[in-house]
């Protein structure tokens, strides 16, 4: 186990950040843009920060996905190809993170996020009202495999805003309402988090005590966020999602170019 000496006030700040991140992540994704910088600021080396964040975020994404599953807003059998593709993509992404130059990717991300922000602000984010899954076709299966592979790989590289990408791409690819969209996004986020976590553990890049402590607060935040999304629907999901993508775009642009 990796040890890290932190004073009580730093622990308290990290747990507070985790609570907020869990709430945001359960609704719109993007909680990692809070927790990863907080861990780096606390003095963790980059790879330890990423691995520890994967442990903490796995608690939160599991809580959110279970909540959506219990409300019948995520059906694992229907999305099985997405699950498998996401798991494989996440594993590959985590294993190559030390070998791949991501400077170009870091500069490209702000533009992608800005497009997501524009789409969420001016487009129709899952306008379908009925709680029904898309029709099963060959095209649907192909979409599941491609989407899962790409976003799983991206999350394995510790890319920011993976959950946000899931929400936006679900809206483009599938005709289903916003709650089903969130159920899929949060569940797939857990898959990629967990598979990536296993790889980080094998590589020795996880502080278990800190990750578990933050994970407990992420679970609480995720539980509150998921129930809020289910209760209030688009009234809370849309404004939080729009806020997240705008802030994320600004953050990534600043880090990449300034």
PABARO-207182 format. One record per residue (C-alpha): residue in one letter; chain; y, x, z. Coordinates in steps of 0.001 Angstrom, whole numbers, plus 500000, padded with zeros to 6 digits. Layout:
r residu:A | chaine:A | yy:Y | xx:X | zz:Z
...
! end
This chain:
r residu:X | chaine:A | yy:500000 | xx:500000 | zz:500000
r residu:X | chaine:A | yy:503470 | xx:501258 | zz:499135
r residu:X | chaine:A | yy:505794 | xx:501444 | zz:502117
r residu:X | chaine:A | yy:509544 | xx:500989 | zz:502081
r residu:X | chaine:A | yy:511841 | xx:501261 | zz:505067
r residu:X | chaine:A | yy:514406 | xx:498477 | zz:504896
r residu:X | chaine:A | yy:516785 | xx:497361 | zz:507608
r residu:X | chaine:A | yy:516574 | xx:493722 | zz:508792
r residu:X | chaine:A | yy:519805 | xx:492709 | zz:507038
r residu:X | chaine:A | yy:518505 | xx:493946 | zz:503668
r residu:X | chaine:A | yy:515255 | xx:492044 | zz:504190
r residu:X | chaine:A | yy:517254 | xx:488906 | zz:504994
r residu:X | chaine:A | yy:519379 | xx:489291 | zz:501856
r residu:X | chaine:A | yy:516302 | xx:489807 | zz:499669
r residu:X | chaine:A | yy:514625 | xx:486723 | zz:501127
r residu:X | chaine:A | yy:517763 | xx:484635 | zz:500570
r residu:X | chaine:A | yy:517921 | xx:485822 | zz:496970
r residu:X | chaine:A | yy:514231 | xx:484937 | zz:496588
r residu:X | chaine:A | yy:514863 | xx:481406 | zz:497875
r residu:X | chaine:A | yy:517611 | xx:480849 | zz:495305
r residu:X | chaine:A | yy:515536 | xx:482465 | zz:492546
r residu:X | chaine:A | yy:512566 | xx:480211 | zz:493298
r residu:X | chaine:A | yy:514744 | xx:477105 | zz:493021
r residu:X | chaine:A | yy:516295 | xx:478216 | zz:489721
r residu:X | chaine:A | yy:513011 | xx:479417 | zz:488254
r residu:X | chaine:A | yy:511208 | xx:476140 | zz:488976
r residu:X | chaine:A | yy:513821 | xx:474215 | zz:486990
r residu:X | chaine:A | yy:515073 | xx:476483 | zz:484227
r residu:X | chaine:A | yy:513422 | xx:479886 | zz:484494
r residu:X | chaine:A | yy:515399 | xx:483110 | zz:484842
r residu:X | chaine:A | yy:514854 | xx:483709 | zz:488559
r residu:X | chaine:A | yy:513999 | xx:487324 | zz:487826
r residu:X | chaine:A | yy:517608 | xx:488020 | zz:486878
r residu:X | chaine:A | yy:518347 | xx:487615 | zz:490605
r residu:X | chaine:A | yy:515336 | xx:489261 | zz:492228
r residu:X | chaine:A | yy:514913 | xx:492371 | zz:490052
r residu:X | chaine:A | yy:518532 | xx:493596 | zz:490448
r residu:X | chaine:A | yy:518317 | xx:492817 | zz:494184
r residu:X | chaine:A | yy:515176 | xx:494945 | zz:494542
r residu:X | chaine:A | yy:516741 | xx:497795 | zz:492576
r residu:X | chaine:A | yy:519868 | xx:497612 | zz:494717
r residu:X | chaine:A | yy:517684 | xx:497786 | zz:497836
r residu:X | chaine:A | yy:516469 | xx:501185 | zz:496661
r residu:X | chaine:A | yy:513113 | xx:500507 | zz:495003
r residu:X | chaine:A | yy:512225 | xx:502679 | zz:491986
r residu:X | chaine:A | yy:512259 | xx:500638 | zz:488735
r residu:X | chaine:A | yy:508493 | xx:500305 | zz:488294
r residu:X | chaine:A | yy:507993 | xx:499426 | zz:491974
r residu:X | chaine:A | yy:510787 | xx:496855 | zz:491703
r residu:X | chaine:A | yy:509127 | xx:495277 | zz:488652
r residu:X | chaine:A | yy:505667 | xx:495234 | zz:490221
r residu:X | chaine:A | yy:506920 | xx:493882 | zz:493547
r residu:X | chaine:A | yy:508905 | xx:491213 | zz:491724
r residu:X | chaine:A | yy:505746 | xx:490161 | zz:489860
r residu:X | chaine:A | yy:503980 | xx:489632 | zz:493190
r residu:X | chaine:A | yy:506853 | xx:487599 | zz:494629
r residu:X | chaine:A | yy:507439 | xx:485568 | zz:491473
r residu:X | chaine:A | yy:503727 | xx:484759 | zz:491201
r residu:X | chaine:A | yy:504004 | xx:482871 | zz:494505
r residu:X | chaine:A | yy:506949 | xx:480879 | zz:493200
r residu:X | chaine:A | yy:505593 | xx:480127 | zz:489738
r residu:X | chaine:A | yy:502225 | xx:479080 | zz:491228
r residu:X | chaine:A | yy:503954 | xx:476638 | zz:493576
r residu:X | chaine:A | yy:506018 | xx:475147 | zz:490764
r residu:X | chaine:A | yy:503058 | xx:474863 | zz:488389
r residu:X | chaine:A | yy:500874 | xx:473173 | zz:491037
r residu:X | chaine:A | yy:503671 | xx:470692 | zz:491738
r residu:X | chaine:A | yy:503976 | xx:469786 | zz:488048
r residu:X | chaine:A | yy:500177 | xx:469638 | zz:487721
r residu:X | chaine:A | yy:499865 | xx:467190 | zz:490609
r residu:X | chaine:A | yy:502395 | xx:464929 | zz:488879
r residu:X | chaine:A | yy:500293 | xx:465078 | zz:485685
r residu:X | chaine:A | yy:503038 | xx:467006 | zz:483912
r residu:X | chaine:A | yy:500758 | xx:469893 | zz:482959
r residu:X | chaine:A | yy:497226 | xx:469546 | zz:481575
r residu:X | chaine:A | yy:495408 | xx:472927 | zz:481504
r residu:X | chaine:A | yy:492715 | xx:471782 | zz:479063
r residu:X | chaine:A | yy:495278 | xx:470665 | zz:476477
r residu:X | chaine:A | yy:497175 | xx:473975 | zz:476719
r residu:X | chaine:A | yy:494097 | xx:476238 | zz:477017
r residu:X | chaine:A | yy:494955 | xx:478251 | zz:473892
r residu:X | chaine:A | yy:498443 | xx:478854 | zz:475300
r residu:X | chaine:A | yy:496934 | xx:480059 | zz:478573
r residu:X | chaine:A | yy:494561 | xx:482517 | zz:476882
r residu:X | chaine:A | yy:497167 | xx:483837 | zz:474435
r residu:X | chaine:A | yy:499745 | xx:484240 | zz:477207
r residu:X | chaine:A | yy:497295 | xx:486122 | zz:479432
r residu:X | chaine:A | yy:496313 | xx:488542 | zz:476671
r residu:X | chaine:A | yy:499930 | xx:489097 | zz:475611
r residu:X | chaine:A | yy:501028 | xx:489725 | zz:479204
r residu:X | chaine:A | yy:498280 | xx:492284 | zz:479801
r residu:X | chaine:A | yy:499111 | xx:494198 | zz:476627
r residu:X | chaine:A | yy:502839 | xx:494100 | zz:477395
r residu:X | chaine:A | yy:502340 | xx:495480 | zz:480905
r residu:X | chaine:A | yy:500061 | xx:498290 | zz:479722
r residu:X | chaine:A | yy:502519 | xx:499495 | zz:477071
r residu:X | chaine:A | yy:505691 | xx:499141 | zz:479148
r residu:X | chaine:A | yy:505659 | xx:502861 | zz:480017
r residu:X | chaine:A | yy:505119 | xx:503926 | zz:476419
r residu:X | chaine:A | yy:507378 | xx:501602 | zz:474452
r residu:X | chaine:A | yy:511024 | xx:502390 | zz:473848
r residu:X | chaine:A | yy:512837 | xx:499175 | zz:474704
r residu:X | chaine:A | yy:516411 | xx:500333 | zz:474065
r residu:X | chaine:A | yy:516596 | xx:498336 | zz:470822
r residu:X | chaine:A | yy:515025 | xx:495337 | zz:472546
r residu:X | chaine:A | yy:517597 | xx:495509 | zz:475345
r residu:X | chaine:A | yy:520402 | xx:495372 | zz:472793
r residu:X | chaine:A | yy:518764 | xx:492552 | zz:470844
r residu:X | chaine:A | yy:518115 | xx:490342 | zz:473879
r residu:X | chaine:A | yy:521730 | xx:489286 | zz:474505
r residu:X | chaine:A | yy:521969 | xx:487873 | zz:470977
r residu:X | chaine:A | yy:518695 | xx:485971 | zz:471410
r residu:X | chaine:A | yy:519846 | xx:484561 | zz:474748
r residu:X | chaine:A | yy:523218 | xx:483560 | zz:473259
r residu:X | chaine:A | yy:521392 | xx:481627 | zz:470526
r residu:X | chaine:A | yy:519333 | xx:479911 | zz:473234
r residu:X | chaine:A | yy:522550 | xx:479100 | zz:475097
r residu:X | chaine:A | yy:524168 | xx:477617 | zz:471982
r residu:X | chaine:A | yy:521050 | xx:475579 | zz:471257
r residu:X | chaine:A | yy:520889 | xx:474254 | zz:474817
r residu:X | chaine:A | yy:524588 | xx:473373 | zz:474810
r residu:X | chaine:A | yy:524880 | xx:471780 | zz:471360
r residu:X | chaine:A | yy:521287 | xx:470983 | zz:470393
r residu:X | chaine:A | yy:518846 | xx:468460 | zz:471783
r residu:X | chaine:A | yy:516755 | xx:469984 | zz:474576
r residu:X | chaine:A | yy:513508 | xx:467969 | zz:474500
r residu:X | chaine:A | yy:515156 | xx:464592 | zz:473698
r residu:X | chaine:A | yy:511818 | xx:462701 | zz:473746
r residu:X | chaine:A | yy:511757 | xx:460235 | zz:476659
r residu:X | chaine:A | yy:508115 | xx:459178 | zz:476808
r residu:X | chaine:A | yy:505721 | xx:461243 | zz:478907
r residu:X | chaine:A | yy:503197 | xx:461993 | zz:476180
r residu:X | chaine:A | yy:501714 | xx:465204 | zz:474846
r residu:X | chaine:A | yy:502069 | xx:466291 | zz:471195
r residu:X | chaine:A | yy:499427 | xx:465297 | zz:468671
r residu:X | chaine:A | yy:496564 | xx:467793 | zz:468442
r residu:X | chaine:A | yy:496682 | xx:469443 | zz:465001
r residu:X | chaine:A | yy:495900 | xx:472848 | zz:463513
r residu:X | chaine:A | yy:499633 | xx:473530 | zz:463462
r residu:X | chaine:A | yy:499850 | xx:472826 | zz:467188
r residu:X | chaine:A | yy:497050 | xx:475289 | zz:467933
r residu:X | chaine:A | yy:498702 | xx:477981 | zz:465831
r residu:X | chaine:A | yy:502012 | xx:477410 | zz:467622
r residu:X | chaine:A | yy:500287 | xx:477724 | zz:470996
r residu:X | chaine:A | yy:498665 | xx:481049 | zz:470113
r residu:X | chaine:A | yy:501784 | xx:482609 | zz:468573
r residu:X | chaine:A | yy:504145 | xx:481375 | zz:471289
r residu:X | chaine:A | yy:501820 | xx:482383 | zz:474117
r residu:X | chaine:A | yy:501148 | xx:485842 | zz:472672
r residu:X | chaine:A | yy:504806 | xx:486676 | zz:472084
r residu:X | chaine:A | yy:506191 | xx:485346 | zz:475365
r residu:X | chaine:A | yy:503271 | xx:486724 | zz:477364
r residu:X | chaine:A | yy:503870 | xx:490154 | zz:475827
r residu:X | chaine:A | yy:507585 | xx:489867 | zz:476538
r residu:X | chaine:A | yy:506962 | xx:488983 | zz:480189
r residu:X | chaine:A | yy:504498 | xx:491865 | zz:480492
r residu:X | chaine:A | yy:507336 | xx:494156 | zz:479450
r residu:X | chaine:A | yy:509247 | xx:492732 | zz:482453
r residu:X | chaine:A | yy:511725 | xx:491032 | zz:480136
r residu:X | chaine:A | yy:514350 | xx:488870 | zz:481837
r residu:X | chaine:A | yy:514454 | xx:485127 | zz:481308
r residu:X | chaine:A | yy:510889 | xx:484571 | zz:480091
r residu:X | chaine:A | yy:510794 | xx:481131 | zz:481703
r residu:X | chaine:A | yy:514041 | xx:480261 | zz:479958
r residu:X | chaine:A | yy:512544 | xx:481302 | zz:476613
r residu:X | chaine:A | yy:509552 | xx:479074 | zz:477317
r residu:X | chaine:A | yy:511775 | xx:476054 | zz:477986
r residu:X | chaine:A | yy:513860 | xx:476612 | zz:474857
r residu:X | chaine:A | yy:510930 | xx:477350 | zz:472528
r residu:X | chaine:A | yy:508964 | xx:474357 | zz:473854
r residu:X | chaine:A | yy:511882 | xx:472177 | zz:472850
r residu:X | chaine:A | yy:511798 | xx:473578 | zz:469326
r residu:X | chaine:A | yy:508026 | xx:473558 | zz:468847
r residu:X | chaine:A | yy:506753 | xx:470416 | zz:470548
r residu:X | chaine:A | yy:507783 | xx:466782 | zz:470637
r residu:X | chaine:A | yy:507570 | xx:466040 | zz:474364
r residu:X | chaine:A | yy:509997 | xx:465175 | zz:477113
r residu:X | chaine:A | yy:511843 | xx:467588 | zz:479367
r residu:X | chaine:A | yy:509527 | xx:467240 | zz:482375
r residu:X | chaine:A | yy:506431 | xx:468042 | zz:480286
r residu:X | chaine:A | yy:508421 | xx:470940 | zz:478849
r residu:X | chaine:A | yy:509154 | xx:472267 | zz:482357
r residu:X | chaine:A | yy:505558 | xx:471765 | zz:483446
r residu:X | chaine:A | yy:504309 | xx:473896 | zz:480549
r residu:X | chaine:A | yy:507021 | xx:476542 | zz:480944
r residu:X | chaine:A | yy:506477 | xx:477056 | zz:484663
r residu:X | chaine:A | yy:502672 | xx:477093 | zz:484338
r residu:X | chaine:A | yy:502694 | xx:479641 | zz:481515
r residu:X | chaine:A | yy:505182 | xx:481702 | zz:483496
r residu:X | chaine:A | yy:502618 | xx:481846 | zz:486312
r residu:X | chaine:A | yy:499876 | xx:482964 | zz:483910
r residu:X | chaine:A | yy:501921 | xx:485873 | zz:482558
r residu:X | chaine:A | yy:503211 | xx:486777 | zz:486040
r residu:X | chaine:A | yy:499735 | xx:486877 | zz:487540
r residu:X | chaine:A | yy:498078 | xx:488859 | zz:484738
r residu:X | chaine:A | yy:500972 | xx:491319 | zz:484723
r residu:X | chaine:A | yy:500718 | xx:491581 | zz:488518
r residu:X | chaine:A | yy:497055 | xx:492610 | zz:488287
r residu:X | chaine:A | yy:498010 | xx:495428 | zz:485930
r residu:X | chaine:A | yy:500879 | xx:496555 | zz:488173
r residu:X | chaine:A | yy:498531 | xx:496585 | zz:491186
r residu:X | chaine:A | yy:496031 | xx:498723 | zz:489255
r residu:X | chaine:A | yy:498865 | xx:501109 | zz:488373
r residu:X | chaine:A | yy:499969 | xx:501281 | zz:492039
r residu:X | chaine:A | yy:503417 | xx:499805 | zz:491422
r residu:X | chaine:A | yy:503539 | xx:497051 | zz:494075
r residu:X | chaine:A | yy:505009 | xx:496938 | zz:497601
r residu:X | chaine:A | yy:502744 | xx:494247 | zz:499013
r residu:X | chaine:A | yy:504552 | xx:493549 | zz:502293
r residu:X | chaine:A | yy:507947 | xx:493080 | zz:500683
r residu:X | chaine:A | yy:506511 | xx:491179 | zz:497729
r residu:X | chaine:A | yy:504598 | xx:488766 | zz:499967
r residu:X | chaine:A | yy:507621 | xx:488189 | zz:502204
r residu:X | chaine:A | yy:509885 | xx:487404 | zz:499272
r residu:X | chaine:A | yy:507056 | xx:485380 | zz:497748
r residu:X | chaine:A | yy:507051 | xx:483022 | zz:500731
r residu:X | chaine:A | yy:510732 | xx:482243 | zz:500184
r residu:X | chaine:A | yy:510201 | xx:481958 | zz:496433
r residu:X | chaine:A | yy:507485 | xx:479384 | zz:497156
r residu:X | chaine:A | yy:509890 | xx:477330 | zz:499271
r residu:X | chaine:A | yy:512623 | xx:477525 | zz:496630
r residu:X | chaine:A | yy:510146 | xx:476655 | zz:493866
r residu:X | chaine:A | yy:508838 | xx:473642 | zz:495806
r residu:X | chaine:A | yy:512377 | xx:472324 | zz:496306
r residu:X | chaine:A | yy:513317 | xx:473047 | zz:492679
r residu:X | chaine:A | yy:510246 | xx:471438 | zz:491129
r residu:X | chaine:A | yy:510557 | xx:468282 | zz:493233
r residu:X | chaine:A | yy:514278 | xx:468115 | zz:492416
r residu:X | chaine:A | yy:513527 | xx:468374 | zz:488691
r residu:X | chaine:A | yy:510869 | xx:465665 | zz:488896
r residu:X | chaine:A | yy:513138 | xx:463367 | zz:490921
r residu:X | chaine:A | yy:516371 | xx:463795 | zz:488972
r residu:X | chaine:A | yy:515028 | xx:464783 | zz:485519
r residu:X | chaine:A | yy:517509 | xx:465846 | zz:482850
r residu:X | chaine:A | yy:520478 | xx:465202 | zz:485145
r residu:X | chaine:A | yy:519639 | xx:468389 | zz:487041
r residu:X | chaine:A | yy:517527 | xx:470292 | zz:484494
r residu:X | chaine:A | yy:520085 | xx:470425 | zz:481669
r residu:X | chaine:A | yy:523118 | xx:471724 | zz:483616
r residu:X | chaine:A | yy:521051 | xx:474309 | zz:485504
r residu:X | chaine:A | yy:519334 | xx:475445 | zz:482311
r residu:X | chaine:A | yy:522683 | xx:475743 | zz:480494
r residu:X | chaine:A | yy:524164 | xx:477713 | zz:483386
r residu:X | chaine:A | yy:521175 | xx:480062 | zz:483528
r residu:X | chaine:A | yy:521203 | xx:480937 | zz:479819
r residu:X | chaine:A | yy:524978 | xx:481527 | zz:479795
r residu:X | chaine:A | yy:524847 | xx:483782 | zz:482866
r residu:X | chaine:A | yy:521781 | xx:485578 | zz:481534
r residu:X | chaine:A | yy:523449 | xx:486186 | zz:478174
r residu:X | chaine:A | yy:526509 | xx:487663 | zz:479862
r residu:X | chaine:A | yy:524430 | xx:489827 | zz:482171
r residu:X | chaine:A | yy:522274 | xx:491233 | zz:479390
r residu:X | chaine:A | yy:525254 | xx:491850 | zz:477123
r residu:X | chaine:A | yy:527046 | xx:493714 | zz:479917
r residu:X | chaine:A | yy:524003 | xx:495888 | zz:480708
r residu:X | chaine:A | yy:523254 | xx:496637 | zz:477056
r residu:X | chaine:A | yy:526741 | xx:497424 | zz:475762
r residu:X | chaine:A | yy:529023 | xx:498118 | zz:478749
! end
